[in-house]
Amino acid sequence: MNLFRFSLPLAFFAVIFFIPCPWEKNEQIGGFEPVFTNDSPEISTETYTRQTISFPSPSHGASSSFNCSGWLFLPKSHPDTRERVIVMAHGLGAQIDFGLTRYAEVFVKRGFAVLMFDYRNWGESDGALRHVVDPSMQLEDWRAALSFARNDLHYDKIGIWGTSFSGGHVLTLSSEGNVSKHVSAVVSQMPFLKVKPGASTARVQWAVVRDLARQALHLKPLYIPLVSREHQLGVMRLSAEDYAAYFRKHAPVLRGGWRNLIAARSLFKIMRYRPIDTLGAVKTPVLLVSATDDALCPLATIHEAQVVMDTAQLLTQKGSHFTLYLQGVFEPIAEQMADFFEAHFAE
């Protein structure tokens, strides 16, 4: 009886002090401060100028908003036009300096302006808890970006472009009538539509539980690797080819001091995020782009999405999830994306 009486408090303190602690060498507790690179206010090339911009995004439950940072590309072939803009953001744990400029350069050559931004908690955008992902907050950042393009930059025709996790975001947004009425066309490349069965390992789930315990105790996040090789701890466990391709798209110096880490608590909401459930309400023209050998966002799931959306076209390219971003592969795809935007902006 006395042993039982003492064992309960001991068990309680064990949960409080030991469960939230790191258990594996690739885990990290807090200690992650942003390192701002101070982008040049403007860069000029033969075909475009690039301006660094920011816009406020609301924060529910807080007295102030977040500032999202990004780049605005203006084509020199159409220096004064404010007619057509493509708004872009990257995928899970990725930033605008992870190869999105390559796509923007294709689009500006076709006369489009391009506005791309980083979500709160990433890159040079605000957010005290770095590398935390919350789908609902990222959707708020998207809505703020579209409002900025329409009301502050005064663009008449807007297209939205997302890839991987943001590919799911642009489809979700397209199902919202108050957003889609201002959008002429949508490109969704290798979209995240739902969590693939078996996508999360027991090691990752255990990290999520421990970080949720830390969140409940108001402690700093527990970080785990965003990408890793197969059989290692990580949210995205990649083949050798995809792992190499993932890092090949990065800039030499990354905005905000990006590191290959994500707060484990993020997975709790990510695993419940299902853009595929919203697709029946999508009426905007959509171009779906898929890779034949994509292990993260499988072609079969994207076929499911196409069946649900009457307005969707599907473009399939041989390759895996991260090889589609590489030079020599993405160029013809980006040109077909530009064709799609051009056709629907003209309507």
Residue pairs with C-beta under 8 A, 6 or more apart in sequence:
15 213
16 217
19 209
19 210
19 213
20 210
20 211
20 213
20 214
20 217
20 219
20 222
21 29
21 210
22 28
22 29
22 222
23 206
23 207
23 210
24 203
24 207
24 224
24 233
26 224
26 225
26 228
26 232
26 233
26 234
27 207
27 222
27 223
27 224
27 233
28 222
28 223
28 224
28 261
29 219
29 220
29 221
29 222
29 223
30 219
30 220
30 221
30 223
31 220
32 130
32 131
32 221
32 223
32 259
32 261
33 130
33 257
34 124
34 130
34 256
34 257
35 256
35 257
36 124
36 255
36 256
36 257
37 124
37 253
37 254
37 255
37 256
37 257
39 52
39 69
39 71
39 124
39 255
40 52
41 51
41 52
42 49
42 50
42 51
42 52
43 49
43 50
44 50
46 76
47 75
47 76
47 77
47 105
47 108
47 109
48 73
48 74
48 75
48 76
48 104
48 105
48 108
49 73
49 74
49 76
50 71
50 72
50 73
50 74
51 71
51 72
51 74
52 69
52 70
52 71
52 72
53 69
53 70
53 71
53 72
53 115
53 117
53 148
54 67
54 68
54 69
54 70
54 125
55 67
55 68
55 70
55 117
55 144
55 145
55 147
55 148
55 152
56 65
56 66
56 67
56 68
56 144
57 65
57 66
57 67
57 68
57 120
57 140
57 141
57 143
57 144
57 145
58 65
58 140
58 144
59 65
59 66
59 120
59 137
59 140
60 140
66 120
66 125
66 126
66 127
66 141
67 125
67 126
68 117
68 118
68 119
68 120
68 125
68 126
68 141
68 144
68 145
69 117
69 118
69 123
69 124
69 125
69 255
70 96
70 115
70 116
70 117
70 118
70 145
71 96
71 101
71 104
71 114
71 115
71 116
71 117
72 113
72 114
72 115
72 153
73 104
73 105
73 107
73 108
73 113
73 114
73 115
73 116
74 108
74 113
75 108
75 109
75 110
75 111
75 112
75 113
77 108
77 109
77 111
78 111
78 113
81 111
81 113
82 113
82 153
82 154
82 155
82 156
83 155
83 156
83 157
84 111
84 112
84 113
84 155
84 156
84 157
84 159
84 341
84 345
85 112
85 113
85 114
85 115
85 149
85 153
85 155
85 157
85 158
85 159
86 107
86 112
86 113
86 114
86 115
86 158
86 159
86 160
86 161
86 341
87 114
87 115
87 116
87 117
87 142
87 145
87 146
87 149
87 158
87 159
87 160
87 161
88 96
88 100
88 103
88 104
88 114
88 115
88 116
88 117
88 160
88 161
88 162
89 96
89 116
89 117
89 118
89 119
89 138
89 141
89 142
89 145
89 162
89 166
89 169
90 96
90 98
90 100
90 118
90 163
90 164
90 166
91 162
91 163
91 164
91 165
91 166
91 167
91 192
92 133
92 164
92 165
92 192
92 226
92 235
92 236
92 262
92 270
93 122
93 131
93 133
93 226
93 227
93 235
93 262
94 164
94 165
95 118
95 122
95 123
95 254
95 255
95 256
95 258
96 116
96 117
96 118
96 123
96 255
97 123
97 250
97 251
97 254
97 255
98 249
98 250
98 251
98 254
98 325
99 249
99 250
99 325
100 116
102 325
102 327
102 330
102 334
103 114
103 161
103 330
103 334
103 337
104 114
104 116
106 331
106 334
106 335
106 337
106 338
107 114
107 334
107 337
107 338
107 341
108 114
110 338
110 341
110 342
112 159
112 338
112 341
113 155
115 145
115 148
115 149
115 153
117 125
117 141
117 145
118 124
118 125
118 255
118 256
119 125
119 133
119 137
119 138
119 141
120 126
120 127
120 137
120 138
120 141
121 127
121 129
121 130
121 131
121 132
121 133
122 130
122 131
122 256
122 258
123 255
123 256
123 258
124 255
124 256
125 141
125 256
129 221
129 263
130 256
131 221
131 223
131 226
131 259
131 261
131 262
131 263
131 266
132 221
132 262
132 263
132 265
132 266
133 165
133 262
133 263
133 266
133 269
133 270
134 266
134 269
135 169
135 269
135 270
135 273
136 269
138 166
138 169
139 169
139 172
139 173
142 160
142 166
142 169
142 170
142 173
143 173
143 179
146 158
146 160
146 173
146 179
146 182
146 183
149 155
149 158
150 158
150 182
157 184
157 345
158 182
158 183
158 184
159 183
159 184
159 185
159 186
159 187
159 341
159 344
159 345
160 170
160 173
160 174
160 183
160 185
160 186
160 187
161 170
161 186
161 187
161 189
161 337
162 168
162 169
162 170
162 171
162 187
162 188
162 189
162 191
163 188
163 189
163 190
163 191
164 189
164 190
164 191
164 192
164 296
164 297
164 321
165 192
167 188
167 189
167 190
167 191
167 192
167 297
168 188
168 191
168 192
168 193
168 273
168 275
169 275
170 186
170 187
170 188
170 191
171 186
171 188
171 191
171 193
171 275
171 278
171 279
171 282
171 286
171 305
172 275
172 278
173 179
173 180
173 183
174 180
174 183
174 186
174 282
174 283
174 284
174 286
175 278
175 279
175 280
175 281
175 282
176 281
177 281
180 282
180 283
180 284
183 284
184 284
184 285
184 341
184 344
184 345
184 347
185 284
185 285
185 286
185 287
185 340
185 341
185 343
185 344
185 345
186 282
186 284
186 285
186 286
186 287
187 286
187 287
187 289
187 337
187 340
187 341
188 286
188 287
188 288
188 289
189 289
189 324
189 333
190 289
190 290
190 291
190 294
190 296
190 297
190 302
190 321
190 324
191 275
191 288
191 297
191 302
191 305
192 273
192 275
192 296
192 297
193 274
193 275
193 276
193 297
193 301
193 302
193 304
193 305
194 273
194 274
194 275
194 276
194 277
194 301
195 270
195 271
195 273
195 274
196 296
196 298
196 301
200 267
200 271
201 233
201 237
203 233
204 224
204 233
204 234
204 235
204 264
204 267
205 267
207 222
207 224
207 233
207 264
208 264
208 265
208 267
208 268
210 222
210 264
211 221
211 222
211 263
211 264
211 265
212 265
212 268
214 220
214 221
214 222
214 265
215 221
215 265
221 263
221 264
221 265
222 263
222 264
222 265
223 261
223 262
223 263
223 264
224 233
224 234
224 235
224 261
224 262
224 264
225 232
225 233
225 234
225 235
225 260
225 261
225 262
226 234
226 235
226 236
226 260
226 261
226 262
227 234
227 235
227 236
227 237
227 238
227 243
227 246
227 260
228 234
228 236
228 237
228 238
228 243
229 237
229 238
229 240
229 243
230 237
230 238
230 239
231 237
235 262
235 267
236 296
238 246
238 322
239 295
239 320
241 320
241 323
242 295
242 320
242 321
242 322
242 323
245 320
245 322
245 323
245 325
245 326
246 322
248 326
249 322
249 325
249 326
276 301
276 304
276 305
276 308
279 305
279 308
279 309
280 308
280 309
282 309
282 311
282 312
283 311
284 311
285 311
285 313
285 340
285 344
286 309
286 311
286 312
286 313
287 312
287 313
287 315
287 336
287 337
287 340
288 302
288 305
288 306
288 312
288 313
288 314
288 315
289 314
289 315
289 316
289 317
289 324
289 333
289 337
290 297
290 299
290 302
290 314
290 315
290 316
290 317
291 299
291 316
291 317
291 318
291 319
291 320
291 321
291 323
291 324
292 299
292 316
292 317
292 318
292 319
293 318
293 319
293 320
294 320
294 321
295 320
295 321
296 321
297 321
299 316
302 314
303 314
305 312
306 312
306 314
313 340
315 333
315 336
317 324
317 329
317 333
319 329
323 329
324 330
324 333
